[in-house]
Amino acid sequence: MEKPTTIKIEEAKREIVNKINEFRLPFNIIESILKDLYMDVKMEVLRELIEDVQIYECSLKEKMNQYKGDE
């Protein structure tokens, strides 16, 4: 059985916190780093959404063309 996503999430959080603690940086610097990382992730999520919409719209167009061809 594959490890449940909830467990993977908790393990990832724990590993991230442990890695951050290894650097022993002040919290204001950690905050700045995390903000930058968050913005990077947010941009990637947006890029994925745009790509998914394009793929979905293309799929719909193909189905419409097939439907029109069947008439």
KOLVO-917436 format. One line per field, with one value per residue: residue number from 1; y, z, x of N, C-alpha, C in turn; residue in one letter. Coordinates in steps of 0.1 Angstrom, whole numbers. Layout:
% KOLVO-917436
pos: c(NUM  ...) .
n_north: c(Y  ...) .
n_up: c(Z  ...) .
n_east: c(X  ...) .
ca_north: c(Y  ...) .
ca_up: c(Z  ...) .
ca_east: c(X  ...) .
c_north: c(Y  ...) .
c_up: c(Z  ...) .
c_east: c(X  ...) .
code: c(A  ...) .
***
This chain:
% KOLVO-917436
pos: c(1  2  3  4  5  6  7  8  9  10  11  12  13  14  15  16  17  18  19  20  21  22  23  24  25  26  27  28  29  30  31  32  33  34  35  36  37  38  39  40  41  42  43  44  45  46  47  48  49  50  51  52  53  54  55  56  57  58  59  60  61  62  63  64  65  66  67  68  69  70  71) .
n_north: c(-12  22  50  71  103  123  115  118  146  156  145  159  185  183  177  200  220  210  212  240  248  239  259  280  307  341  348  368  367  341  343  360  344  323  337  343  317  309  326  317  291  297  309  288  271  286  286  259  257  273  258  234  244  251  226  212  228  224  197  197  211  192  172  185  188  162  154  171  160  136  141) .
n_up: c(0  -8  8  26  15  35  55  40  37  63  69  50  59  84  76  61  81  98  81  77  103  106  93  110  109  114  122  106  82  74  71  48  29  28  19  -7  -18  -16  -34  -57  -59  -60  -86  -102  -97  -109  -136  -142  -140  -162  -182  -179  -185  -212  -223  -217  -231  -257  -259  -257  -281  -300  -295  -303  -330  -338  -333  -351  -374  -374  -381) .
n_east: c(8  5  19  -2  -14  -18  0  24  24  27  52  67  64  77  103  110  109  129  151  152  157  184  199  200  191  180  146  133  147  142  115  114  126  107  85  94  96  70  58  70  59  32  31  38  16  -3  6  3  -25  -33  -22  -36  -62  -60  -54  -78  -97  -88  -93  -121  -127  -118  -137  -160  -155  -154  -180  -194  -185  -197  -223) .
ca_north: c(0  34  59  81  117  130  112  124  160  158  142  170  197  181  178  214  227  206  218  255  250  237  271  289  321  349  346  377  362  329  348  365  332  316  345  341  304  308  332  308  280  302  311  274  266  294  281  246  260  278  247  225  250  250  212  209  235  217  184  201  214  180  165  192  185  148  155  177  151  124  145) .
ca_up: c(0  -9  20  24  13  48  61  32  39  76  68  42  68  94  69  58  94  103  72  80  116  104  89  122  104  121  117  96  70  71  66  35  21  27  10  -21  -22  -17  -47  -68  -59  -65  -100  -108  -97  -120  -149  -143  -143  -175  -191  -178  -192  -226  -227  -216  -242  -269  -259  -261  -295  -307  -294  -311  -344  -340  -333  -363  -385  -374  -387) .
ca_east: c(0  13  18  -13  -10  -18  13  34  23  33  66  73  65  87  116  112  112  142  161  152  164  198  206  201  190  170  132  130  153  134  102  116  128  95  76  99  93  56  54  74  50  20  33  38  2  -10  11  -3  -39  -34  -19  -48  -74  -57  -56  -92  -103  -84  -101  -135  -128  -117  -149  -170  -152  -158  -195  -198  -181  -206  -236) .
c_north: c(12  43  69  95  125  128  119  139  163  155  154  182  195  182  192  222  223  212  233  257  247  249  281  304  328  347  356  373  350  333  353  354  325  323  343  327  302  315  324  296  285  305  298  269  273  289  267  248  264  267  237  231  249  236  208  216  228  204  187  204  202  172  171  189  171  147  160  168  139  128  142) .
c_up: c(0  4  17  23  26  55  54  35  53  76  60  51  78  88  66  71  99  94  75  93  115  100  100  117  113  114  106  82  65  65  51  25  18  18  -4  -26  -24  -31  -58  -70  -65  -80  -107  -108  -108  -134  -152  -147  -157  -185  -191  -186  -207  -231  -227  -228  -255  -270  -263  -276  -304  -307  -302  -326  -347  -341  -346  -375  -386  -380  -401) .
c_east: c(9  10  7  -7  -9  -4  25  35  30  48  73  75  76  101  120  116  126  153  163  160  179  206  208  201  179  156  128  136  145  121  104  118  115  85  81  95  78  52  59  64  36  20  32  24  -6  -7  4  -18  -41  -32  -31  -60  -72  -59  -70  -100  -100  -92  -115  -137  -127  -130  -160  -168  -156  -173  -200  -195  -191  -220  -238) .
code: c(M  E  K  P  T  T  I  K  I  E  E  A  K  R  E  I  V  N  K  I  N  E  F  R  L  P  F  N  I  I  E  S  I  L  K  D  L  Y  M  D  V  K  M  E  V  L  R  E  L  I  E  D  V  Q  I  Y  E  C  S  L  K  E  K  M  N  Q  Y  K  G  D  E) .
***
